[in-house]
Amino acid sequence: MDLVDTLRNKIEALGEQDCVPGLRAVLLHIVTAFRHLSRGQELIDDTAFTDAIYRTNQAFEGSVKEAYRVLASKNPDRKKPHEIEQYLEEHSVFRPRVLSQLTNYRTNWRNPSAHDYQLDFDESEAFLAIISVSAFSCLLLDQITERVAFNAGQAEAKREEQGAVDQLESARERGLFDLIVQILLNFSAHSCLANNSAPTARETQILGGITGYISSAAGDLSVSTYDEAVQSGADLLISDHRSTVALEVTMASPLVHRKIESSVRYLLSVVRKSPGVEAGILVIWSSEPLVQTELNLPIAGERISVLAPERLRIPTDLLAPTRMTDIPEPLAMV
């Protein structure tokens, strides 16, 4: 895996957000750190390894500042790094995996190099520092991307016409499952993400957009993310405090037809094993509007729907033994 390309792709997926110039500067610091590492290896220059860590420190602090800008919705320009870090920790802004990476880099690399001007680092330490800050930046970018998409989803729901609002109210009368299906269909039809055919659209953007859309279109529903509901294994759990629906999202790709049946079976196992989860929805996301296929299931009362582009043609008896190899033609990447 090329860490630089991974980071670059995650940044470019954010488009023209205010945080992007700062994140590009973070990427440049990481690229420069790699160059210092190469220089030290090629010229047998130990000072280059310390130079690499000074660059990763800049990348670390830049990442934290842009996270503060997006996740806390605050301007970091006049804030000291320790003030920003303290705020993000005290307000539980970071997810656990992101927080552990922050603590790891700060403890092992940033603090020692900042407080001991006589300290030198060797090749292995420089390499580990670059990998550590790159991993932190990658995880942080996922959380930033999801929050940006959440905000976009909220804004999209607020712009909806009255006809879409009436559709949701009609679906609400039929129950939570139908309400969520209608929300997802509306989101796919109207959201800016659905109309963006760029290949950089990612699952974190879709999940963030869906969550934001729900928070605005149906604010009485609660949405738990994977991190908060890890025991369920679902991407999202959506509840009206009486019943819960599990949601799984996968991206359309040329090979998505190979995983439809296994994804449905996995979602069905989540429904059966998770207390309070009464139904499941599998979303196969593309830039085309989605259509609903409700599956015929072997046990009465169980409900699983697949929302996918119409041309994918999901069979209603997908889980029947005779249909296990009767899968539609590959769906082109869109």
C-alpha positions in Angstrom: 0.0 0.0 0.0 1.3 3.5 -0.9 0.5 5.6 2.1 1.1 8.9 0.3 -1.4 7.9 -2.5 -3.9 6.7 0.1 -3.7 10.0 2.0 -3.8 12.0 -1.2 -7.0 10.2 -2.4 -8.7 10.7 1.0 -7.9 14.4 0.8 -9.0 14.9 -2.8 -12.3 13.2 -2.0 -13.2 16.1 0.3 -13.4 18.5 -2.7 -13.2 22.2 -1.8 -13.8 22.1 1.9 -12.1 24.7 4.1 -9.9 22.0 5.6 -8.4 20.8 2.3 -5.5 23.4 2.0 -4.3 22.5 5.5 -4.6 18.8 4.8 -2.6 19.2 1.7 0.1 20.8 3.8 0.0 17.8 6.1 0.5 15.6 3.1 3.5 17.6 1.9 5.1 17.3 5.4 4.7 13.5 5.2 6.1 13.4 1.7 9.1 15.5 2.8 9.6 13.2 5.8 9.9 10.3 3.4 12.5 12.2 1.4 14.5 12.9 4.6 14.4 9.2 5.4 15.6 8.3 1.9 18.4 10.9 2.1 19.6 9.5 5.4 19.6 5.9 4.0 21.4 6.9 0.8 24.0 9.3 2.2 24.4 7.6 5.6 23.4 11.0 7.2 21.9 10.4 10.6 20.7 14.0 10.9 18.2 13.3 8.1 16.3 10.9 10.4 15.8 13.6 13.0 14.8 16.0 10.2 12.2 13.4 9.2 10.6 13.4 12.7 10.5 17.2 12.8 8.4 17.0 9.6 6.1 14.3 11.0 5.6 16.6 14.0 4.3 19.3 11.6 2.1 16.7 9.9 0.7 15.6 13.3 -0.1 19.1 14.5 -1.6 20.1 11.1 -3.9 17.0 11.2 -5.1 17.9 14.7 -5.8 21.5 13.7 -7.8 20.5 10.7 -9.7 18.0 12.8 -10.5 20.8 15.2 -11.7 22.9 12.3 -14.1 20.2 11.0 -15.1 18.0 14.0 -15.4 20.9 16.5 -16.5 23.5 14.0 -13.9 25.9 15.4 -11.2 28.0 13.9 -7.7 26.7 15.0 -5.7 29.6 13.8 -5.2 31.3 17.2 -5.1 28.2 19.3 -2.0 26.5 20.6 -1.6 22.8 19.8 -1.9 21.7 23.4 -5.2 23.7 23.7 -6.6 22.0 20.7 -5.6 18.5 21.8 -7.0 19.1 25.3 -10.3 20.3 23.8 -10.6 17.3 21.5 -9.9 14.8 24.3 -12.1 16.4 26.9 -15.1 16.6 24.6 -14.6 13.0 23.3 -14.4 14.3 19.7 -12.1 11.5 18.5 -13.2 7.9 18.0 -11.3 5.4 20.2 -9.0 4.2 17.3 -8.1 7.8 16.4 -7.5 8.7 20.0 -5.2 5.8 20.5 -3.1 6.8 17.5 -2.9 10.4 18.7 -1.7 9.3 22.1 0.8 6.9 20.5 2.4 9.6 18.3 2.4 12.3 20.9 3.9 10.1 23.6 6.6 8.4 21.4 7.6 11.1 19.0 6.2 14.6 19.3 6.8 15.2 23.0 10.3 13.8 23.2 11.5 15.7 20.1 9.8 18.9 21.2 11.3 19.0 24.8 14.8 17.6 24.2 16.7 19.6 21.6 19.8 17.3 22.0 17.8 14.2 21.1 18.7 12.4 17.9 16.6 9.7 16.1 17.9 6.8 14.1 16.6 5.2 10.9 14.1 2.8 12.5 12.7 5.5 14.7 12.2 7.8 11.8 10.5 5.1 9.8 8.2 4.2 12.7 7.3 7.9 13.2 6.3 8.3 9.5 4.2 5.2 9.6 2.6 6.3 12.9 1.7 9.8 11.8 0.4 8.4 8.4 -1.8 5.9 10.2 -3.1 8.7 12.5 -3.8 11.0 9.5 -5.6 8.2 7.6 -7.9 7.4 10.4 -8.5 11.1 11.1 -9.3 11.8 7.5 -12.0 9.0 7.6 -13.6 10.7 10.5 -13.4 14.2 8.9 -14.8 12.8 5.6 -17.8 11.3 7.5 -18.5 14.6 9.3 -18.3 16.6 6.1 -20.8 14.2 4.5 -23.0 14.3 7.6 -23.2 18.1 7.2 -24.0 17.8 3.5 -26.7 15.2 4.2 -28.3 17.5 6.8 -28.3 20.4 4.4 -29.8 18.2 1.6 -32.6 17.1 3.8 -33.4 20.7 4.7 -33.6 21.6 1.0 -36.1 18.9 0.2 -39.4 19.8 -1.4 -42.7 19.3 0.4 -43.5 16.2 -1.8 -40.5 14.3 -0.3 -41.6 15.3 3.2 -45.0 14.0 2.5 -43.5 10.7 1.3 -41.7 10.3 4.7 -44.8 11.0 6.7 -46.7 8.4 4.7 -43.9 5.8 5.2 -43.7 6.6 8.9 -47.3 5.5 9.3 -46.3 2.0 8.0 -43.5 1.6 10.5 -39.8 2.1 11.1 -38.6 -0.2 8.4 -40.6 1.5 5.7 -39.6 4.9 7.0 -35.9 4.1 6.7 -36.3 2.6 3.2 -38.0 5.8 2.1 -35.4 8.0 3.7 -32.7 6.1 1.9 -34.5 6.2 -1.5 -34.9 10.0 -1.1 -31.3 10.4 -0.1 -30.1 8.5 -3.1 -32.4 10.4 -5.5 -31.6 13.9 -4.2 -28.3 14.0 -2.4 -25.2 15.7 -3.9 -23.3 12.4 -3.3 -25.8 10.5 -5.5 -25.2 13.0 -8.3 -21.4 12.9 -8.0 -20.0 10.2 -10.3 -16.4 10.8 -9.2 -14.6 7.6 -8.3 -13.4 9.1 -5.1 -16.8 8.8 -3.3 -16.2 6.4 -0.4 -18.2 4.4 2.1 -17.4 6.8 4.9 -19.0 9.6 2.9 -22.1 7.6 2.2 -22.5 6.6 5.9 -21.9 10.2 7.0 -24.3 11.5 4.5 -27.0 9.0 5.5 -26.6 9.8 9.2 -26.8 13.6 8.5 -29.8 13.2 6.3 -31.6 11.1 8.9 -30.8 13.6 11.7 -32.5 16.4 9.7 -35.3 14.5 8.0 -36.3 12.3 11.0 -34.6 13.8 14.0 -36.6 11.6 16.4 -34.6 8.5 15.2 -31.3 7.6 16.8 -28.4 6.3 14.8 -25.6 4.3 16.2 -22.4 3.9 14.2 -20.2 0.7 13.9 -17.9 2.0 16.7 -20.8 2.5 19.1 -22.5 -0.8 18.2 -19.6 -3.0 17.5 -21.4 -6.1 18.9 -24.0 -5.9 16.2 -21.4 -5.8 13.4 -23.7 -3.6 11.3 -22.5 -0.3 9.7 -25.5 1.6 11.3 -28.3 0.7 13.7 -31.3 3.0 13.4 -33.9 3.0 16.1 -37.2 4.8 17.1 -36.7 3.5 20.7 -39.3 0.8 20.1 -37.6 -1.2 17.3 -34.3 -1.2 15.5 -33.2 -1.7 11.9 -29.6 -2.7 10.9 -28.1 -1.1 7.9 -25.2 -2.4 5.8 -23.6 -0.3 3.0 -21.4 -1.6 0.2 -20.1 0.3 -2.8 -21.1 -0.7 -6.4 -18.1 -2.1 -8.3 -17.5 -4.5 -11.2 -17.4 -7.4 -8.7 -20.2 -6.4 -6.4 -22.5 -9.2 -7.9 -20.2 -11.8 -6.2 -20.8 -10.5 -2.7 -24.6 -9.7 -2.8 -25.7 -13.1 -1.4 -23.0 -13.3 1.2 -23.7 -9.7 2.3 -27.4 -10.5 2.7 -26.7 -13.6 4.7 -24.3 -11.6 7.0 -27.0 -9.0 7.5 -29.6 -11.6 8.3 -27.2 -13.1 10.9 -26.9 -9.7 12.5 -30.7 -9.4 12.7 -31.0 -12.8 14.2 -28.2 -12.5 16.8 -28.6 -8.8 17.9 -31.2 -8.2 20.6 -33.8 -5.7 19.5 -32.8 -5.6 15.8 -36.0 -6.6 13.9 -35.0 -6.1 10.3 -32.1 -5.3 7.9 -31.4 -3.2 4.8 -28.5 -3.7 2.5 -27.6 -0.6 0.4 -25.5 -1.1 -2.7 -24.5 2.5 -3.5 -23.8 4.0 -6.8 -24.4 7.3 -8.5 -27.8 6.0 -9.8 -31.0 6.3 -7.8 -31.7 3.1 -5.8 -34.8 0.9 -6.0 -36.0 -1.5 -3.3 -36.2 -5.3 -3.5 -37.8 -7.0 -0.5 -36.5 -10.5 -0.1 -38.5 -13.6 0.5 -37.1 -15.1 3.7 -37.5 -18.6 5.1 -38.8 -17.5 8.5 -42.1 -15.6 8.8 -41.7 -12.1 10.3 -38.1 -11.5 9.1 -37.5 -8.6 6.8 -34.5 -7.9 4.6 -34.5 -5.4 1.8 -31.8 -4.7 -0.8 -31.6 -1.1 -2.2 -29.6 -1.2 -5.4 -29.5 0.4 -8.9 -32.4 -1.0 -10.9 -30.1 -2.6 -13.5 -28.6 -4.8 -10.9 -31.9 -6.8 -10.8 -31.9 -8.4 -7.3 -34.0 -11.6 -7.3 -36.6 -11.7 -4.4 -35.7 -15.3 -3.8 -32.0 -14.6 -3.5 -31.5 -16.9 -0.6 -33.2 -19.9 -2.2 -30.7 -22.7 -2.9 -31.7 -22.7 -6.6 -30.7 -19.0 -6.9 -27.3 -19.1 -5.2 -25.5 -19.1 -8.6 -28.2 -17.2 -10.5 -26.7 -13.7 -9.9 -27.0 -10.7 -12.2 -24.3 -9.6 -14.6 -21.5 -7.5 -13.1 -22.4 -3.9 -12.3 -20.1 -1.4 -13.9 -18.3 1.0 -11.6 -20.3 4.2 -11.4 
